[in-house]
Amino acid sequence: IEEVDKMYERIKHLRKNVLHLTQEEFSSSIKISRSNLGSIETGRINITDRVISDICEKYSVSEKWLRTGKGEIFETFENEDEYMKAATELKLDGDKLAMQAVIKYWRMPKEQKEAFKNYILSIAEACKEEE
């Protein structure tokens, strides 16, 4: 990943090269105007703490990286937090099949979830036996 020295450069890099979003998509997602984002990305105006917070929350971006360029771009997650990161990425990627699979599973009655888990485990077991 290329080095970006200034925070406004990191924001543009994040939006364009990492998230692959247009200015319109990104600005809308953090509730600022496209022209305001354009001014931030060129360094014409300073970025507010609220915008920094919104970017970090919406995209699981490390505030340390956004402010200083040090560390990893994205926060690291464990257990339940990793699920939230995965769900966020599924949404950002627009993976409708995966999103619907999670939603359908979540909406299943407990007995159906148990039967589904057993079915998946039986497939996994059959695969192990064939190895």
C-alpha positions as CSV (number, residue, x, y, z in Angstrom):
1,I,0.0,0.0,0.0
2,E,1.3,3.4,-0.9
3,E,2.4,5.8,1.8
4,V,0.2,8.9,2.2
5,D,1.6,11.7,4.3
6,K,-1.4,13.9,5.1
7,M,-4.8,13.0,6.5
8,Y,-6.6,14.4,3.5
9,E,-4.5,12.2,1.2
10,R,-5.3,9.2,3.4
11,I,-9.0,9.9,3.1
12,K,-8.8,10.0,-0.7
13,H,-6.6,6.9,-0.7
14,L,-9.1,5.1,1.5
15,R,-12.1,6.1,-0.5
16,K,-10.7,5.6,-4.0
17,N,-8.0,2.8,-3.7
18,V,-9.2,0.8,-0.7
19,L,-13.0,1.1,-0.6
20,H,-13.4,1.8,-4.4
21,L,-16.1,4.3,-3.8
22,T,-17.0,7.5,-5.8
23,Q,-17.0,10.8,-4.0
24,E,-20.8,10.7,-4.1
25,E,-21.0,7.3,-2.5
26,F,-18.5,8.0,0.2
27,S,-19.7,11.4,1.1
28,S,-23.3,10.2,1.3
29,S,-22.3,7.3,3.6
30,I,-20.8,9.7,6.1
31,K,-23.5,12.4,5.6
32,I,-21.5,15.2,4.1
33,S,-21.8,16.8,0.7
34,R,-19.8,15.7,-2.3
35,S,-18.3,19.1,-2.6
36,N,-17.3,19.2,1.0
37,L,-15.6,15.8,0.6
38,G,-13.8,17.2,-2.5
39,S,-12.5,20.1,-0.5
40,I,-11.3,17.8,2.3
41,E,-9.6,15.5,-0.2
42,T,-7.6,18.4,-1.7
43,G,-6.7,19.9,1.6
44,R,-8.8,23.1,1.0
45,I,-10.7,22.6,4.3
46,N,-9.8,20.8,7.5
47,I,-11.5,17.6,8.4
48,T,-13.7,17.7,11.6
49,D,-13.6,15.3,14.4
50,R,-17.1,14.3,13.6
51,V,-16.2,13.3,10.0
52,I,-13.2,11.4,11.3
53,S,-15.4,9.6,13.8
54,D,-18.0,8.8,11.1
55,I,-15.4,7.4,8.7
56,C,-13.9,5.2,11.4
57,E,-17.3,4.0,12.6
58,K,-18.8,3.4,9.2
59,Y,-15.8,1.6,7.6
60,S,-14.0,0.1,10.7
61,V,-11.0,2.3,10.0
62,S,-8.3,2.8,12.6
63,E,-8.5,6.3,13.9
64,K,-4.7,6.1,14.6
65,W,-4.1,5.3,10.9
66,L,-6.5,8.0,9.6
67,R,-4.9,10.7,11.8
68,T,-1.2,9.7,11.6
69,G,-0.7,7.1,8.9
70,K,0.7,4.7,11.4
71,G,-0.6,1.1,11.9
72,E,-3.2,-0.8,9.9
73,I,-5.9,0.9,7.9
74,F,-8.7,-1.2,9.5
75,E,-9.3,-2.1,13.1
76,T,-8.6,-5.6,14.1
77,F,-11.6,-7.6,15.5
78,E,-12.1,-10.6,17.6
79,N,-15.1,-12.9,17.9
80,E,-18.3,-10.9,17.8
81,D,-16.6,-7.8,16.5
82,E,-15.2,-9.8,13.6
83,Y,-18.8,-10.8,12.7
84,M,-19.7,-7.1,12.6
85,K,-16.7,-6.4,10.4
86,A,-17.7,-9.3,8.1
87,A,-21.3,-8.1,7.9
88,T,-20.1,-4.6,7.1
89,E,-17.8,-5.9,4.3
90,L,-20.6,-8.0,2.9
91,K,-22.8,-4.9,2.7
92,L,-20.0,-2.8,1.2
93,D,-19.2,-5.5,-1.4
94,G,-22.9,-5.8,-2.3
95,D,-22.7,-9.5,-1.8
96,K,-26.5,-10.0,-1.9
97,L,-26.3,-13.8,-1.8
98,A,-24.2,-13.9,1.4
99,M,-26.3,-11.2,3.0
100,Q,-29.6,-13.1,2.3
101,A,-28.0,-16.3,3.6
102,V,-27.2,-14.7,6.9
103,I,-30.6,-13.0,7.1
104,K,-32.5,-16.2,6.2
105,Y,-30.5,-18.1,8.8
106,W,-31.1,-15.4,11.4
107,R,-34.9,-15.6,10.8
108,M,-35.1,-19.4,11.1
109,P,-36.8,-20.9,14.1
110,K,-34.4,-22.5,16.5
111,E,-35.3,-26.1,15.4
112,Q,-34.6,-25.2,11.7
113,K,-31.3,-23.7,12.7
114,E,-30.3,-26.8,14.5
115,A,-31.3,-29.0,11.5
116,F,-29.4,-26.7,9.2
117,K,-26.2,-26.9,11.4
118,N,-26.5,-30.7,11.5
119,Y,-26.8,-30.8,7.7
120,I,-23.7,-28.6,7.2
121,L,-21.7,-30.7,9.7
122,S,-22.7,-33.9,7.9
123,I,-21.4,-32.4,4.6
124,A,-18.2,-31.4,6.3
125,E,-17.8,-34.9,7.9
126,A,-18.4,-36.5,4.5
127,C,-15.7,-34.4,3.0
128,K,-13.3,-35.3,5.7
129,E,-14.0,-39.0,5.1
130,E,-13.1,-38.6,1.5
131,E,-9.7,-37.1,2.1
